[in-house]
């Protein structure tokens, strides 16, 4: 339901009535074919929201080229017809008769069991604050606008020119924290978490666009705390030459009428500097829009003081209102990977709540029995689509249809105004049956969007769904050769000829069905593993939880409070109890996985104790939640000077009321001990918050304590920023140091003596303190390699597990059926581990909820006439789907050949491209078929 | 008459083929000399296809992935 908003919510968890107001689109979604004729003719131009007002759109428009659904809409605030009753040109020229000015608002009521609120954020609008000159000086733009200028589909097609005069930019400044960490100008005290990283990305990409471009990023702290982000930051500095200036710039001034902009700031040496730039980019932060606040109010969902959805760190996707869940930036500023995994986590939380009702409303579509066409010669039907005038307006479709009749194997040709319309589909089914067609070519748009539709058509006509081929005569022909209709017609004929040649060599393929063992295996019994196991168990699946040590709990047992103040060990104890009581969870304490075989849906793992007790578990999915461990530092006199301890040690000493910890009147925290250095170029993410939190507690308990935090970048990201502010208010002293000028720790009169360069005073400082607390790195478990070998789940260079895709598949492994969560993936705080644990469960449940999973039939198939078992393909297969079979042959020699595991094969065909003997081919893309396409393309 | 090359392009379904579709959606115009063959991964393109295409008269072959 698009163009819709929630007008009211009533009821309670399990039984909500949601009233939805659907605004009129004025375009019939069923009819609109997204041809864009209307846009070409619409006379009304307005600023494009998608282009952040750097470009224009029409009053009838589609938000952006990849929009889903790809259907046009009319903006009633700007449409001349809707406002003044004149014009209506779009209605007249629409070839699909889709424009409907009489469309009206509709109200819908839905009865649902649970609600997920994912309304997202809005970018801060810097115009009102005035100080940056946004809205006044054309060469001050926001990061979103800069993004559009860099895009090939943007207003300048990716050419970086400045808005005022079109001059190519040579020097650009990025100002960080615009609308974030700022209570004076906008009241957004929190950190938006994403702007540092996107500014670096924009700076690096801009340098690619304009060779020699000088880029400077003005920031307070560089917050690149995500996985692999610090490496990117280092590369930006060292390889791309992006300049970073640690200073918040408070004003932008124009330099006469030149369009240049003057920044006045204080550099790291403490000098006042004036510098000129062609363009200033404001790295705008995230905030919750007013209407979302209203909606929260309507739904009874509580917000934090920063206006984000209030959640518990132990249930990060549950709002204050039972049955209403949340994910994404609404629950706090966050980046794409975290938002994506929270989306899955919210699904897991809903699945837990609605488990009893699972499958109640599902319906299965049935198709007629499939006709066996194996023994028939190809009888190809060609359907040439006009797509209104989209194809027919350029390509001579008559000529293409006529030509197609002469092609070998073609027995029927027809033209359709819209091949995808429902009536054409019905008619196509009849034609296939009546004419006895056994192959179909549709010359229309792209198979990427429409092949699934035509496959359904074939199924409905009793044909195997793989016996259709599309000739892409719209997206890759009429639309891109609009000015040369004759050659476009020639090309259309070629494309049809290629498709006919290919489909004639296509055989019926059967989708592969893989049975799923509806049991889960979770490796690691910390907060993450227990959360995953519990969620799957509550969804009704049997789960085996394997823990290496003798008890559950993991690292959480040594932690105090989450950033928002929830007690971690107490909650963990409750979690252990809950796991213990759940009948669906079988806990294996003291066991490690020692052997594994199988694939998605069908794993068999062997677990063993140190004493050699072994068990075998059959399971459909596996979740790796093996955690990580704290670094034992080798610097700052640790182990040599008794006053030097790690943060976890300090917490313990303090909790046990150990005298030299409790009585310490002066304490120094040193950050980034072992993190963000040459061999460990990543941020451990939790240590800044941990030290700040401890410092606050120490100061609150005894304000006379002197507390110093020596840091490189203070990374209290998101709403944690409030802790940083509180610590400063309480008088905690923050001293910034750089990697090349690390603090030195020595002993003096039984105290610790710290030497550090002060960034404000610009001179060396000596601090005598009672205790030194080292904020040590989180490091990967040294034995991560074991699971890597057993389940083919890969590790990154730091020893953490590598997800399938950093942004889009943040909890999946490249190996199907295996998932990752928690510290095993990357250092992270409790609430992020819990969210990831839930996400892993949600992803696992998509498999476990079915007894079998149906896979596309486009898979590699060995041809045993040619395969001689040379095994070259084994090494190139990225999915480890190929095995070498060796068995005694007829002549007494060993016979070798390959076998492909269809459940693991993704049909990429690397094997096919590698095989020197035609011993393996991907069905639907065989050597024979592609050869035929080449021949047909060259008209041989 | 000017030289009009015939070019065979092997495009990966997931990236370059999608990009060619997007070029259409964006109405970008380019010369009509390319014939695109969709593959499920550019790694599927056997060297034999490239030599075959050139052998049989293609003036250029692109493997995009």
Interface residues (C-beta under 8 A of the other chain):
Chain A: X36 X65 X66 X153 X446 X447 X448 X449 X472 X474 X475 X476 X477 X479 X480 X481 X482 X483 X484 X487 X488 X490 X491 X494 X495 X498 X858 X876 X907 X908 X909 X910 X912 X913 X915 X922 X925 X927 X930 X931 X933 X934 X935 X937 X938 X940
Chain B: X6 X8 X13 X17 X18 X20 X21 X22 X23 X24 X25 X26 X27 X28 X29 X30 X32 X35 X36 X37 X38 X39 X40 X41 X43 X44 X45 X46 X47 X48 X49 X52 X53 X56 X57 X58
